[in-house]
Each structure stands twice: as C-alpha cells, then as structure tokens.
C-alpha cells in the first residue's frame, strides 16, 4: 500500500491538524487519529472571522513602530544633534579662550623680553661709556709723557701724576665679562603646555549618562553639569501687589506665597498712613531663619516680618533718620544692614555709606561716596571688607578699621570702556573675588582683583539679545553666594543666569518684573 513520504502527498491536501499545526491529505489520516482535524476551507473561514483581532494587533504594532521612529528621531535630535552642537560651541569657545589667553600671554612675555633686552642694552652702553672714558684718560696721560716744550709747572705736574702710577697690566689682558641677566623660556613648562593641549580630547559618554532634563543638556562626563544644581543660596523672594511676596526655588522654579504677605495690598500703607511711600529695599537676615526686613524711602521706619509668628508678623520699628533715597543695601547676617543712601534734608551732593544696627536701630555714618545711578554691594568671602562697585571704581570699606579706600581697576583688554561711564554694568562675586562686567556693546569680561588680570568671556546668542541700553541702565545683579549671578531687568518677563564655574549662560521665563527693587536671594 502506497503512503505519503516527505511531504509528498498522494491525494489533494485538504485537511489541517490543529494539534500538529500541519496540512495533510486523506491518505495521512491514520497519522492524526484522535487529533483535532478540520477541513482547510472550513478552518480558513473560521480563521478569517477571527482575523479582526489579529489585524488590530498588527495595526497596533505598526502604530507602535511609527511612534518609536518619531521618538527615536526626537531623542536623536535632543541627545545627539543638540548636545553635539553645544559641544561644538564649547569646543570653539575653549580654543577661542585659549587663543585669547595665548595672545595675551605672548604680549606679556614679549614685554618681559623687551624689558630684559633694554636692561642689558643699558648695562652694555654704560660699560662701553666707562671704557671710552678710561681710554680718553689714558690717551691724555700718553700725550703728557710725549715731552715737548713744557714749562716748570707742567713738568712738575707730569712728575707728580706718573711717579705713583700702578704697574702696567700684562699684555693681552682679557676684561672681566659683563654680568648680563638673561630671561629664557622654561623648556619643562613649555612641554607641559604642549602635553596638556595634546591630552585635550573628548570623553565617550553613554546616552544614559546625559542629563536630558538639564536646561543646557551638557555631558556630565565632560566636566559640565546642570547649571541649576550645586550649592549657593537657593531661594529668590520677589514682591508684586497682585500676588504679594513669593518665595521661588531657583533649583526647580516652584513658587509659593509667603504667609502674611498675601494681604500686602493693604500693607504697609495701613501702618504708614500713605500709599505714596515707596518700599526701597528688602533684606533677609541669614542668621535668623524666617525674618525679613523692609526699608523705606522718606519714612523713618524699618518693618520686621517674622513668618514664625503668623498672628502678628509685622513689627514696625522707628529709626533715628529717614532717607530721601536708598540706592543699595546689603545685610551682613550679623545684625547690621549697610546702605548707600541720601539722608532726607541733606544738601550735600555726595551720597553716604551707613551702617544700620537691627538691634539698637542706630544708624552710623561711615563715609561719603561718589554719586552714581546704581551700586553693587558685596562682602568679601571673609566678611572683613565691604565692596561697593560702580563702573571703573571699587570702594573698599574695611570693617575692623572702619576705613574706606578706593581700589581702581584697569581692564587691559581691547574693550571700549570709560571710567564712570554708564555704558556698562559691573558686579562683584565674593566667591571668586572678581568683577564681572557687561557692556552695552555686548561684551562680557571678568577682572580678578587678587591678581589684577582681565579675561574676555562669551555671551551666548540667546543672552546677547537681552543686553540693551535699557538692560545696562536698569539691571539688578544678585549673587547666590557661590557660583551664580542672576540678572533681573524691570518690566521684563525673563531673567538671566550666569554660572561662573562652568561659564554658561541661561535664560529663564518669569512673571512680569515690576520696576521696584524688591528682589533678593536667601539661603532658606
């Protein structure tokens, strides 16, 4: 009896075994006894009736793949293209800075080389002059020994001059070599510079190590990090009549109303009795958690707000003097507020530096200061000096000795700046002991006060559009007591942040910044 072998069936293949999942002919039925077998045509009709669910699954898979394609393209643009562009910008910036530093260093070394050459040339000229003078004297002596028709006095002078003359030097006597002092480049240091440049390279980074939520999308392994991370004061306080006093976390941007300030629309005018008195400055006291201070123009009071006593948070305190205008102020965290102000009723055109004691409420005059539109105030890191800066000039008030001195700074760069001009803004960072200057011509540079050196920095393109004449005139710079400077311009809905450590700029959106100086940064 013939049988089907190797898939070659003797009859038409019309049957299907669900158990074995194979098709077969009637001759192979004996091999599928007790199996679930069906006619292929009937099974196909049954299968097609159930195919809608399979189609839906296939369509879903197609949709998933298409979404995956889009997401991968988005991820590629975000994690690769944008990050690569930033690395390219960083690469350009690094070598641009290196070029500028090398150019400046070359000019500095050339000055040293020229000075050394001039000193040695001067020494050589002096020694040649001394030799010429000695030759003249010797030639004169030689002429006097030539004899001739001399008088008695001249003969006596020749005898006296040459009778005690030292013995002549031996022939071919060599002169003492001149002690020239030469400068030369240090080969080891030059080689270390070459080595450092040759070692500069990229680090390969897994995409999982990329901080895609960072506003700058920097690579962690390349030495950069999120400019919103790290230390420094983390909270910004700002006031608006519509909301009251807000506390904003500079790390995540979340804001909340400070209890007691949400009714500020009726305060402080209910205490003052007038809505014409303007709030000049707010101050926090870092050593007293939750205590804020308000100082006013033309009103001899200080108002203390303590958020830890919500039933009666406002405490007005009378001062011994009122101020026609307060230009700048800063708290030392030790119970004192330093102010640049013009006292009410003063006819002196100069402004004054005051120290207000929060304990005794006494206001001590410290010194006169040159009148200017705006000032930047900061303490040095050891808190021994208070610096008050204006373009081209730094006032340094030494707190232990109560003395005020002027520390002028000179920017040895090709930057068009005029001392006391109003075309640039200057602020001081105590953490770096450096001045940071933004010019109306969109130039950005730093000046290290410790070594007296300038460095030209970069403004990113998105930040450069914000630097206008109005920005230079009105901007308020706040420091977070570490790496960051925040720049607030009134009547805007954004502020700028510069991370000094990573030399990175960022732009942040915010609510309308009212044209009053009610912004400060605090540690809590």
C-alpha positions in Angstrom: 0.0 0.0 0.0 1.4 3.4 -1.0 2.0 6.0 1.6 2.8 9.8 1.6 6.5 10.4 2.2 8.5 13.6 3.0 5.6 16.0 2.4 4.7 14.5 -1.0 1.0 13.6 -0.7 -0.8 11.1 -2.9 -4.1 13.0 -2.6 -5.0 16.7 -2.6 -4.1 18.4 0.7 -7.5 19.4 2.0 -7.2 18.7 5.8 -5.5 20.6 8.7 -4.4 19.2 12.1 -4.7 21.9 14.8 -2.8 19.7 17.2 0.3 19.3 14.9 -0.3 22.5 13.0 0.3 20.8 9.6 -1.8 20.3 6.4 -2.3 16.7 5.1 -4.3 14.6 2.7 -6.9 11.9 3.3 -4.1 9.2 2.9 -2.4 10.6 6.1 -5.5 10.5 8.3 -4.1 7.5 10.2 -1.2 9.6 11.4 -3.6 12.1 13.0 -6.1 9.8 14.8 -7.6 11.4 17.9 -6.2 14.8 16.8 -8.3 17.9 16.3 -8.5 17.9 12.5 -10.7 20.1 10.2 -11.2 20.9 6.6 -8.8 23.6 5.4 -11.6 25.6 3.7 -13.7 25.5 6.8 -10.8 26.3 9.0 -9.8 29.3 6.8 -13.4 30.7 7.0 -13.3 30.3 10.8 -9.8 31.9 10.9 -10.9 34.9 8.8 -13.9 35.5 11.1 -11.4 35.9 14.0 -8.8 37.8 12.0 -10.1 41.3 13.0 -8.4 40.9 16.4 -5.2 39.9 14.6 -5.5 42.9 12.3 -5.9 45.2 15.2 -2.8 43.7 16.8 -0.8 44.2 13.6 -2.1 47.8 13.2 -1.2 48.5 16.8 2.3 47.1 16.2 2.6 49.4 13.1 1.5 52.3 15.2 4.0 51.5 17.9 6.8 51.2 15.4 5.9 54.5 13.8 5.7 56.2 17.2 9.1 54.6 18.1 10.5 56.0 14.9 9.3 59.5 15.8 10.5 59.2 19.4 13.9 57.9 18.3 14.2 60.9 15.9 13.3 63.3 18.7 15.7 61.6 21.1 18.4 61.7 18.4 17.8 65.5 17.8 17.8 66.1 21.6 20.5 63.8 22.8 22.9 63.9 19.8 22.3 66.8 17.5 21.6 69.5 20.2 24.2 68.1 22.5 26.8 67.9 19.7 26.1 71.5 18.7 26.7 72.5 22.3 29.9 70.5 22.4 30.9 72.2 19.1 30.1 75.6 20.6 32.1 74.6 23.7 35.0 73.5 21.5 35.0 76.8 19.7 34.8 78.7 23.0 37.6 76.7 24.6 40.0 77.3 21.7 38.8 80.9 21.3 39.6 81.5 25.0 42.9 79.6 24.6 43.8 81.8 21.6 43.0 85.0 23.6 44.9 83.8 26.6 47.9 82.7 24.4 47.8 86.1 22.6 47.7 88.0 25.9 50.4 85.8 27.4 52.5 86.3 24.3 52.2 90.0 24.6 53.1 89.8 28.3 56.1 87.7 27.7 57.2 90.0 24.9 57.0 92.9 27.3 59.2 90.9 29.8 61.6 90.0 26.9 61.8 93.7 25.7 62.4 94.9 29.3 65.2 92.4 29.8 66.8 93.4 26.5 66.5 97.1 27.4 68.2 96.5 30.8 71.1 94.5 29.2 71.5 97.1 26.5 71.6 99.9 29.1 74.2 97.9 31.1 76.3 97.4 27.9 76.0 101.1 27.0 77.1 102.2 30.5 80.1 99.8 30.4 81.2 101.0 26.9 80.9 104.6 28.1 83.2 103.7 31.1 85.7 102.1 28.7 85.7 105.2 26.5 86.2 107.4 29.5 89.2 105.3 30.6 90.6 105.4 27.1 90.4 109.2 27.0 92.2 109.4 30.3 94.9 107.1 29.1 95.4 108.9 25.8 95.7 112.2 27.8 98.4 110.6 30.0 100.2 109.3 27.0 100.2 112.8 25.5 101.7 114.3 28.7 104.5 111.7 28.5 105.5 112.7 25.0 107.7 115.6 26.3 107.9 118.8 24.3 108.5 122.4 25.3 106.9 122.4 28.8 107.0 125.0 31.5 108.3 124.3 35.0 104.8 123.9 36.5 103.8 121.4 33.7 106.9 119.4 34.2 106.2 119.2 37.9 102.6 118.0 37.3 103.8 115.3 35.0 106.3 114.0 37.6 103.6 114.0 40.3 100.9 112.3 38.1 103.2 109.4 36.9 105.5 108.8 39.8 102.9 106.7 41.7 101.3 105.2 38.7 100.5 101.4 39.1 102.4 99.0 37.0 101.0 98.3 33.6 98.9 95.2 33.1 100.4 92.2 31.3 99.8 92.2 27.5 96.6 90.6 26.1 94.8 91.0 29.5 91.1 90.0 29.0 88.4 92.2 30.5 86.0 90.9 33.2 82.9 89.6 31.5 79.7 91.7 31.9 77.2 90.2 34.3 74.2 90.2 31.9 70.9 88.7 33.3 69.0 86.9 30.6 65.5 85.6 30.6 64.6 82.3 28.8 61.5 80.2 28.4 61.3 77.2 30.7 61.5 74.1 28.5 59.7 71.9 31.1 56.8 74.3 31.4 56.6 74.7 27.6 56.5 70.9 27.3 53.8 70.7 30.0 51.6 73.2 28.0 52.1 71.1 24.8 51.3 67.9 26.7 48.1 69.5 28.2 46.9 70.6 24.8 47.6 67.2 23.3 45.8 65.5 26.1 42.7 67.5 25.4 40.1 65.1 24.0 36.5 64.0 24.0 35.2 61.5 26.5 32.7 59.0 25.1 29.5 59.1 27.0 26.6 56.7 27.1 23.3 58.3 26.3 22.0 57.2 29.7 24.6 59.5 31.3 23.2 62.5 29.5 21.1 64.8 31.6 18.3 65.4 29.1 16.3 67.4 31.5 19.2 69.9 32.1 18.4 73.2 30.5 21.8 73.2 28.9 21.9 69.4 28.0 25.5 69.2 29.0 27.5 66.0 29.2 28.3 65.0 32.8 31.5 63.2 31.9 32.8 66.2 30.0 33.0 68.1 33.3 29.8 70.0 33.0 26.6 69.6 35.0 23.1 71.2 35.3 23.6 74.9 35.9 20.7 74.7 38.4 22.4 72.2 40.6 25.0 72.6 43.4 25.4 74.9 46.4 24.7 78.5 46.9 21.5 80.3 48.1 18.6 78.6 46.5 15.6 80.9 47.1 14.5 84.1 45.4 12.0 86.4 47.1 10.0 88.8 44.9 7.0 91.0 45.5 4.1 92.1 43.4 1.0 93.9 44.5 -1.2 91.4 42.8 0.3 88.3 44.5 2.1 89.6 47.5 5.5 88.1 48.4 6.6 85.0 46.6 9.3 82.5 47.5 10.8 80.8 44.4 13.0 77.8 44.4 15.8 78.6 41.9 16.5 74.9 41.5 13.1 73.8 40.2 11.3 77.1 39.6 8.4 76.2 42.0 6.9 79.2 43.8 4.7 79.7 46.9 3.2 82.7 48.7 4.8 83.6 52.0 2.1 83.6 54.7 1.2 87.1 55.8 2.3 88.8 52.6 -0.7 87.8 50.5 -2.6 90.8 52.1 0.3 93.1 51.2 -2.0 95.1 49.0 -3.2 96.8 52.2 0.2 96.8 53.9 2.4 98.6 54.7 0.2 101.5 53.7 -2.1 100.9 56.7 0.8 101.3 59.0 2.4 104.2 57.2 -0.9 106.0 56.6 0.1 106.8 53.0 0.4 105.0 49.7 3.0 107.4 48.4 5.8 106.0 50.4 7.8 103.5 48.3 9.5 100.4 49.6 13.2 100.8 48.9 14.7 97.5 49.9 14.1 94.2 51.4 16.7 92.4 53.4 17.0 88.9 54.8 18.9 88.1 58.0 20.6 84.7 57.3 21.3 84.1 61.0 17.7 84.4 61.9 15.6 81.9 59.9 12.4 83.4 58.6 13.0 87.1 59.5 12.8 89.7 56.7 13.3 93.5 56.9 11.8 96.3 54.9 13.4 99.8 54.5 11.5 102.7 53.0 12.3 105.9 51.2 11.2 109.1 53.0 9.8 107.2 56.0 12.0 106.8 59.2 10.9 103.3 60.0 12.1 99.7 59.5 9.4 97.0 59.4 10.3 93.5 60.5 8.4 90.5 59.2 8.7 87.2 61.1 7.0 84.3 59.3 7.3 82.2 62.5 4.7 84.5 64.2 1.8 84.4 61.7 -0.7 86.1 64.1 1.3 89.2 64.3 4.1 89.0 61.7 4.5 92.8 61.2 6.6 94.8 63.6 7.4 98.5 62.7 10.5 100.0 64.3 11.3 103.7 64.3 14.7 104.8 63.0 16.7 107.8 64.0 17.0 109.0 60.5 15.0 108.8 57.2 16.4 108.5 53.8 15.3 110.5 50.7 16.5 107.7 48.5 18.2 104.4 49.2 20.4 103.3 46.3 21.6 100.0 47.5 21.7 97.9 50.7 23.0 94.6 52.0 22.7 92.6 55.2 25.9 91.2 56.8 24.0 88.4 58.6 25.3 89.7 61.9 22.5 92.1 62.8 23.6 95.0 60.5 22.4 96.5 57.2 24.9 98.6 55.2 23.3 101.2 52.8 24.3 103.7 50.2 21.7 106.4 50.7 20.9 110.1 50.6 19.6 111.3 54.0 16.4 113.3 54.0 17.1 117.1 54.1 20.8 116.6 53.2 22.2 119.3 50.9 25.5 117.5 50.3 25.7 116.3 46.6 27.6 113.2 47.7 25.9 110.1 48.9 26.7 108.4 52.2 27.6 104.9 53.4 25.6 104.0 56.5 25.5 101.0 58.9 22.1 100.3 60.5 22.1 98.2 63.6 19.0 96.0 63.7 19.3 95.7 67.5 19.7 99.3 68.6 18.2 100.8 65.4 21.1 103.3 65.4 22.3 104.5 62.0 26.0 105.2 61.9 27.5 107.3 59.2 30.6 105.7 57.7 31.8 107.7 54.8 30.9 109.8 51.8 30.7 108.1 48.4 30.7 109.4 44.9 27.2 109.9 43.5 26.1 107.4 40.8 22.9 105.9 39.5 23.3 102.4 40.8 25.7 100.4 43.0 26.6 96.8 43.5 27.4 95.8 47.1 29.0 92.6 48.3 31.1 91.4 51.2 34.5 89.6 50.6 34.4 85.9 51.5 36.0 86.5 54.9 33.4 89.4 55.6 36.2 91.7 56.6 35.6 94.1 53.7 32.5 95.6 52.1 32.9 96.4 48.4 30.8 99.0 46.7 31.3 98.9 42.9 30.5 101.3 40.1 31.9 101.3 36.6 35.6 101.9 36.8 35.8 102.2 40.6 35.6 100.0 43.6 35.1 101.4 47.1 36.5 99.0 49.8 35.3 99.6 53.3 37.4 97.7 55.9 35.0 96.8 58.7 37.5 96.2 61.5 39.3 99.5 61.0 36.2 101.4 59.6 38.3 102.9 56.8 37.2 103.5 53.2 39.7 103.2 50.3 39.4 103.4 46.6 40.6 100.4 44.6 40.6 101.4 40.9 40.7 98.6 38.3 42.2 98.6 34.8 40.9 96.4 32.1 44.0 95.5 29.9 41.8 94.3 27.0 40.6 95.8 23.8 37.3 96.8 25.3 35.8 100.3 24.8 35.1 101.3 28.5 35.3 104.7 30.1 35.6 105.0 33.9 32.3 106.2 35.5 30.6 105.9 32.1 27.1 104.4 32.0 27.6 102.1 29.1 28.4 99.0 31.1 27.3 97.2 34.3 29.7 95.9 36.9 29.1 93.5 39.8 31.3 91.7 42.3 31.5 88.0 43.1 32.9 87.4 46.6 33.3 83.6 45.9 35.7 84.4 43.1 37.0 87.8 44.3 36.3 89.1 40.8 34.3 91.8 39.0 32.0 90.8 36.1 31.3 93.5 33.5 28.7 93.5 30.8 29.0 96.3 28.2 26.3 97.9 26.0 28.3 96.6 23.0 27.5 93.1 24.2 31.0 92.4 25.6 31.4 90.3 28.7 34.5 90.1 30.8 35.9 89.5 34.3 38.6 91.2 36.4 40.3 89.1 39.1 41.1 91.6 41.9 43.6 89.3 43.5 46.0 89.2 40.6 44.8 92.2 38.6 44.1 90.3 35.4 41.3 90.7 32.9 39.6 87.9 30.9 37.3 88.3 28.0 34.3 85.9 28.3 31.4 85.0 26.0 27.8 86.0 25.8 25.6 83.2 24.3 23.4 84.3 21.3 20.1 83.9 23.3 21.5 86.1 26.1 23.1 88.7 23.8 19.6 89.8 22.5 18.7 90.8 26.1 21.7 93.1 26.5 20.4 96.5 25.5 20.9 100.1 26.7 17.9 99.6 29.0 19.4 96.4 30.4 22.7 98.1 31.2 20.9 101.0 32.8 18.3 99.2 34.9 19.6 95.6 35.5 19.9 94.3 39.1 22.5 91.6 39.8 22.0 89.2 42.6 24.6 86.6 43.7 23.7 83.2 45.2 26.8 83.4 47.5 28.6 80.8 45.3 28.9 80.2 41.5 25.9 82.1 40.0 24.9 85.6 39.2 21.2 86.4 38.4 20.4 89.5 36.3 16.9 91.0 36.7 15.7 93.8 34.5 12.5 95.6 35.5 9.4 95.4 33.2 10.6 92.1 31.7 9.3 88.6 31.9 12.6 86.8 31.9 15.9 86.9 33.8 19.4 85.7 33.1 21.7 83.4 35.0 25.5 83.1 34.6 27.3 80.1 36.1 30.8 81.3 36.7 32.3 77.9 37.3 31.1 76.4 34.0 31.0 79.7 32.1 27.4 79.0 31.0 24.5 81.4 30.4 20.8 80.5 30.7 17.6 82.5 30.2 14.5 81.8 32.4 11.0 82.9 31.9 9.2 84.5 34.9 6.2 86.7 35.7 6.3 90.4 34.9 9.2 92.0 36.9 7.8 95.2 38.5 10.1 98.2 38.3 10.8 98.3 42.0 13.8 96.8 43.8 12.0 94.1 45.7 14.2 91.1 44.8 16.7 89.3 47.0 18.2 85.8 47.3 18.3 84.0 50.6 19.6 80.6 51.9 16.2 79.4 53.2 
